[in-house]
Amino acid sequence: VVLYEYRPTRKAENAAAFLESFSGWLHADGYSGYHRLPKNIRVVGCWAYLRRKFDEAVDALPKDQRAGCAAPEGLDMLFGIEQELAGLPPEERCEQRLARSKPVMDALLTWAETKSAAVPKSALGKALYYLREQWPYLIRFLGDGQLEIFNNRAERSVKPFVMAEEQLFANTEGGAQSSAIVYSMIETAKENPLSPYQYLTWLLRDAPKLAAEEKNLAEKLLPENAPQSSWDIPVKI
């Protein structure tokens, strides 16, 4: 299920309210508000975000200094290992990560500690700061083979919504929330995969009737309960 929720600000209490009944892993970027959530919600860091920062840092360096930045090479190695482990069962994936990925990560952190002279506000300084500050969250994917090294899947789900908002605009809070509901249905259909058109048609036709007689309406409208006609046109992602 892909679920969007509109909030007028990005304050930490919004995340706390949205995740009030949630317990488990939360894959996210380095936003500090997530780190103030209850202990039953464990934040997992995103290595793709870190990789992006180091790529920017290398691009900002003079060409004669780029060879001294070992981070991109180490990160490429880490992501290469993940590609090799993609089809393994969670338990084996976890074992392989501890044996192969953890040494690479430890070497990356050791290298970062040797770069204390980097200017804090430079691109390299910011990348190094992010690495050190987010380290407790970045290493958490090692502990569970079901976790991913990045949250790119969520980022891809957000992108269509953000691009549409830039083009159409939401002039009111109500309009923004309505857009969030519609995009939640469309992206959920794609993830299953269902035909978004057929799925939306079913929801808009049957939801009013079900609302009058079903207490657990949301569950009845989940993709697994969609009629066969909604599955007739699979969506290629």
LOVEX-541963 format. One record per residue (C-alpha): residue number from 1; chain; x, y, z. Coordinates in pm, whole numbers. Layout:
! LOVEX-541963
(NUM "A" (X Y Z));
...
! end
This chain:
! LOVEX-541963
(1 "A" (0 0 0));
(2 "A" (126 347 -91));
(3 "A" (-25 607 137));
(4 "A" (24 983 110));
(5 "A" (-71 1217 393));
(6 "A" (-80 1593 353));
(7 "A" (44 1813 638));
(8 "A" (91 2192 617));
(9 "A" (440 2175 774));
(10 "A" (719 1922 820));
(11 "A" (725 1946 1198));
(12 "A" (823 1635 1392));
(13 "A" (481 1607 1559));
(14 "A" (325 1539 1217));
(15 "A" (529 1221 1176));
(16 "A" (448 1122 1535));
(17 "A" (74 1168 1476));
(18 "A" (76 983 1143));
(19 "A" (272 688 1290));
(20 "A" (91 683 1623));
(21 "A" (-22 319 1602));
(22 "A" (281 197 1404));
(23 "A" (556 -25 1541));
(24 "A" (852 -148 1339));
(25 "A" (1112 -24 1091));
(26 "A" (1090 322 934));
(27 "A" (1310 366 626));
(28 "A" (1377 735 575));
(29 "A" (1628 1006 494));
(30 "A" (1821 1192 762));
(31 "A" (1537 1419 878));
(32 "A" (1595 1470 1251));
(33 "A" (1222 1467 1332));
(34 "A" (1211 1091 1271));
(35 "A" (1475 1039 1538));
(36 "A" (1244 1176 1807));
(37 "A" (977 912 1750));
(38 "A" (897 646 2015));
(39 "A" (1147 363 2062));
(40 "A" (910 108 1907));
(41 "A" (978 282 1573));
(42 "A" (1334 214 1457));
(43 "A" (1469 439 1183));
(44 "A" (1677 283 904));
(45 "A" (1908 519 714));
(46 "A" (1934 556 336));
(47 "A" (2270 481 175));
(48 "A" (2156 621 -161));
(49 "A" (2117 963 2));
(50 "A" (2472 934 141));
(51 "A" (2604 823 -197));
(52 "A" (2447 1128 -360));
(53 "A" (2621 1356 -113));
(54 "A" (2962 1204 -182));
(55 "A" (2906 1219 -559));
(56 "A" (2836 1591 -521));
(57 "A" (3142 1629 -300));
(58 "A" (3370 1464 -557));
(59 "A" (3228 1677 -838));
(60 "A" (3306 1989 -632));
(61 "A" (3672 1893 -579));
(62 "A" (3952 1999 -818));
(63 "A" (4034 1717 -1059));
(64 "A" (4378 1660 -904));
(65 "A" (4218 1596 -561));
(66 "A" (3939 1358 -663));
(67 "A" (4159 1050 -648));
(68 "A" (4199 1095 -271));
(69 "A" (3827 1051 -204));
(70 "A" (3773 679 -152));
(71 "A" (3405 706 -55));
(72 "A" (3251 663 -405));
(73 "A" (3456 349 -469));
(74 "A" (3356 200 -134));
(75 "A" (2991 288 -186));
(76 "A" (2995 137 -537));
(77 "A" (3132 -181 -384));
(78 "A" (2860 -181 -119));
(79 "A" (2582 -136 -374));
(80 "A" (2738 -405 -595));
(81 "A" (2717 -652 -308));
(82 "A" (2351 -565 -260));
(83 "A" (2278 -641 -625));
(84 "A" (2436 -984 -586));
(85 "A" (2230 -1057 -272));
(86 "A" (1899 -935 -411));
(87 "A" (1741 -1278 -469));
(88 "A" (1853 -1447 -148));
(89 "A" (1624 -1538 145));
(90 "A" (1634 -1280 430));
(91 "A" (1837 -1502 665));
(92 "A" (2110 -1569 410));
(93 "A" (2105 -1210 297));
(94 "A" (2169 -1100 654));
(95 "A" (2462 -1343 693));
(96 "A" (2620 -1230 367));
(97 "A" (2587 -865 461));
(98 "A" (2767 -921 790));
(99 "A" (3044 -1113 615));
(100 "A" (3086 -892 307));
(101 "A" (2918 -553 353));
(102 "A" (3013 -474 712));
(103 "A" (3392 -473 644));
(104 "A" (3338 -228 357));
(105 "A" (3127 -4 580));
(106 "A" (3381 -15 863));
(107 "A" (3659 78 619));
(108 "A" (3449 369 493));
(109 "A" (3399 502 845));
(110 "A" (3771 463 923));
(111 "A" (3857 659 609));
(112 "A" (3609 931 707));
(113 "A" (3781 974 1044));
(114 "A" (4106 1059 863));
(115 "A" (3936 1353 688));
(116 "A" (3879 1569 995));
(117 "A" (4053 1861 821));
(118 "A" (3776 1893 561));
(119 "A" (3602 2231 572));
(120 "A" (3266 2170 751));
(121 "A" (3062 2379 507));
(122 "A" (3223 2232 197));
(123 "A" (3045 1961 -1));
(124 "A" (3291 1703 133));
(125 "A" (3253 1830 488));
(126 "A" (2875 1802 467));
(127 "A" (2898 1448 328));
(128 "A" (3136 1344 606));
(129 "A" (2911 1501 870));
(130 "A" (2608 1316 732));
(131 "A" (2800 988 739));
(132 "A" (2906 1029 1103));
(133 "A" (2572 1164 1228));
(134 "A" (2361 903 1048));
(135 "A" (2591 607 1113));
(136 "A" (2371 449 1387));
(137 "A" (2080 447 1140));
(138 "A" (2280 356 829));
(139 "A" (2412 34 984));
(140 "A" (2069 -94 1088));
(141 "A" (1998 -265 756));
(142 "A" (2266 -518 856));
(143 "A" (2044 -657 1130));
(144 "A" (1750 -775 918));
(145 "A" (1765 -934 574));
(146 "A" (1421 -795 488));
(147 "A" (1550 -437 503));
(148 "A" (1694 -255 202));
(149 "A" (2009 -49 173));
(150 "A" (1806 252 57));
(151 "A" (1449 378 45));
(152 "A" (1445 438 -331));
(153 "A" (1115 255 -366));
(154 "A" (944 515 -148));
(155 "A" (1126 796 -328));
(156 "A" (998 667 -663));
(157 "A" (644 656 -524));
(158 "A" (671 1018 -410));
(159 "A" (813 1148 -739));
(160 "A" (493 1131 -954));
(161 "A" (297 1312 -685));
(162 "A" (555 1589 -646));
(163 "A" (590 1638 -1021));
(164 "A" (213 1665 -1061));
(165 "A" (188 1914 -775));
(166 "A" (450 2134 -942));
(167 "A" (242 2139 -1259));
(168 "A" (-112 2162 -1116));
(169 "A" (-61 2330 -777));
(170 "A" (-281 2277 -472));
(171 "A" (-431 2611 -380));
(172 "A" (-599 2489 -61));
(173 "A" (-524 2238 213));
(174 "A" (-838 2049 115));
(175 "A" (-718 2027 -243));
(176 "A" (-379 1899 -131));
(177 "A" (-539 1631 86));
(178 "A" (-773 1527 -196));
(179 "A" (-474 1493 -427));
(180 "A" (-299 1279 -164));
(181 "A" (-600 1044 -153));
(182 "A" (-621 1007 -531));
(183 "A" (-248 949 -569));
(184 "A" (-257 696 -285));
(185 "A" (-509 491 -482));
(186 "A" (-320 523 -813));
(187 "A" (23 432 -674));
(188 "A" (-122 148 -465));
(189 "A" (-277 5 -783));
(190 "A" (59 22 -963));
(191 "A" (241 -154 -680));
(192 "A" (17 -463 -682));
(193 "A" (-10 -438 -996));
(194 "A" (-361 -341 -1091));
(195 "A" (-498 -127 -1369));
(196 "A" (-525 217 -1201));
(197 "A" (-827 301 -1415));
(198 "A" (-1013 -21 -1335));
(199 "A" (-921 -1 -966));
(200 "A" (-1037 362 -935));
(201 "A" (-1359 279 -1119));
(202 "A" (-1432 0 -873));
(203 "A" (-1350 216 -569));
(204 "A" (-1559 512 -679));
(205 "A" (-1852 291 -779));
(206 "A" (-1861 56 -480));
(207 "A" (-1718 258 -187));
(208 "A" (-2040 459 -129));
(209 "A" (-2246 138 -116));
(210 "A" (-1999 -43 110));
(211 "A" (-1975 255 346));
(212 "A" (-2339 208 443));
(213 "A" (-2301 -157 539));
(214 "A" (-1934 -226 621));
(215 "A" (-1758 -127 943));
(216 "A" (-1409 -210 812));
(217 "A" (-1449 -19 488));
(218 "A" (-1076 46 432));
(219 "A" (-993 -324 448));
(220 "A" (-1269 -410 201));
(221 "A" (-1122 -166 -50));
(222 "A" (-764 -296 -37));
(223 "A" (-617 -431 -364));
(224 "A" (-651 -798 -263));
(225 "A" (-1028 -751 -252));
(226 "A" (-1052 -585 -593));
(227 "A" (-1264 -769 -853));
(228 "A" (-1095 -973 -1124));
(229 "A" (-1161 -702 -1382));
(230 "A" (-915 -474 -1201));
(231 "A" (-635 -724 -1272));
(232 "A" (-699 -754 -1643));
(233 "A" (-453 -481 -1748));
(234 "A" (-126 -520 -1554));
(235 "A" (80 -207 -1524));
(236 "A" (446 -215 -1626));
(237 "A" (654 -19 -1376));
! end
